[in-house]
């Protein structure tokens, strides 16, 4: 049962990771704000991507990587980190509720959570936009 649950999760991860070669709008805005932070300027300025209005946490975290010339590669790494965070949430949830289920039911719970998280339309949009 675990093999089927993991195979299903791998298929969904692969499908979600295929975000294309054009960074999402939110990611481009965050990367621009990170470049402003790395240059010692405020991230709260207008840019061609829009106005950055979020807390400065993401630009500060992205600032060390803001000098990357190919933002597409950084976009793919960012997407992989997002997917890993979603999967970590699934694993944490399954571990938390494991005492309530029998051993043979855990792969079913894992597969259900994976499908719910990785095929849910807000998650798909979040991965698309960054």
Secondary structure, 3 states (H helix, E strand, C coil): CHHHHHHHHHHHHHHHHCCCCCCCHHHHHHHHHHHHHHCCCCCCCEECCEECCCCCHHHHHHHHHCCCCCHHHHHHHHHHHHHHHHHHHHHHHHHHHHHHCCHHHHHHHHHHHHHHHHCCHHHHHHHHHC
